[in-house]
Amino acid sequence: MRADVFLVEGGHAATRSQAQRLIAAGVQWRLASTLPWNKVAKNGDDIPVGAELQLLDAAEAKYLSRGGLKLEGALSATGLSVAGLRCLDVGQSTGGFTDCLLQAGAAQVIGVDVGQGQLHELLRADPRVIGCEGVNARHLTPDALVEACEEAISERIETEVEDNETQPKAPYAWMRNGGMVDDDYDDSDDAKEHEIEAFKAERAAKAQARAAGDIATERRRLAGREGDDLTPVFPFITGDLSFISLTLVLPALAPLLAPGGDLLMLVKPQFELQPGQVGKGGIVRDASLYPQVEERIRQACAAAGLQVAGWYDSAIPGGDGNREFFIHARRAA
């Protein structure tokens, strides 16, 4: 079995990409305790079914994505605690930040992401997590967030209940049970052919309207979600965004931060600079540009009414090799 597949199916990694990072960090296997270890050199190496596996560096497996390691480092650097807090995770994606927050004791994590179907199934099934998909953080408002949350934890019920008790009785229905025609058979209640065709057409029209989303529905929260707190104000906001500058998102996040609350956002310089300042492959190679990025983000925080409390290097680099940072800001109490 392929090594990366073996790690996922054996529960050592949550995703193939995580398995591949673990392999890069060091993985070895053996078939018996008396046999020597075999080092996995590449993702496609074969590992026999039933082999004993050893991770030489299990850090990559701590969270559902390596983003969790970044946030863990930032929480440690700032000394912030999220234990018992309701948190907002902007750019939730697979859920690395969300996983880190939960493992750090967060009471609830509401996440938003512009994508669809990315949140890991383990987090999707966690009652402490609400994942709102198809939400652009740049246009986020308190009302829009509540609406997105309601959609995420609710189901749509048709207001017009289909009547299955009064279907027309088809002609010669008695034949279905092998019945016999005799002089006493009364077919006066049997539906006429045109009535049956009309009934079929009505059902087909409803099915078509349902597929087009034209059937009237009402929203009802899923079982177990009735008591979820959707208050659009948070004592802690974090996020990992790509392909957009934080300067465009901070104005939308500030109103969602509680007075005295903390904002801890990952800063990716390649998305804060002009295209001509970013090198081949999207890598920022000129270290003299980093102060410009920091100043730009600090000014955006000030404009949004946030007080910058610190600027930190990310504990690990970006997946593409870029140097990344965290901005820690607060809203005045």
Buried (B, 14 or more C-beta within 10 A) or exposed (E): BBBBBBBBEBEBBBBEBBBBBBBEBEBBBBEEEEEEEBEBEEBEBEBEEEBEBEBEEEBBBBBBBBBBBBBBBBBEBBEBEBEEBBBBBBBBBBBBBBBBBBEBEBBBBBBBBBEEEBBBEEBBEBEBBBBBBEBEBBEBEBEBBBBBBBBBBBEEEEEEEEEEEEEBBBBEBBEEEEEEEEEEEEEEEBBEEEBBEEBEEEEEEBEEEEEEEEBEEEEEEEEEBEEBEBEBBBBBBBBBBEEBBBBBBBBBBBBBBBEEBBBBBBBBBBBBBEEEBBEEEBBBEEEEBBEBBBEBBBEBBEEBBBEBBBBBBBBBEBEEEBBBBBBBBBBEE
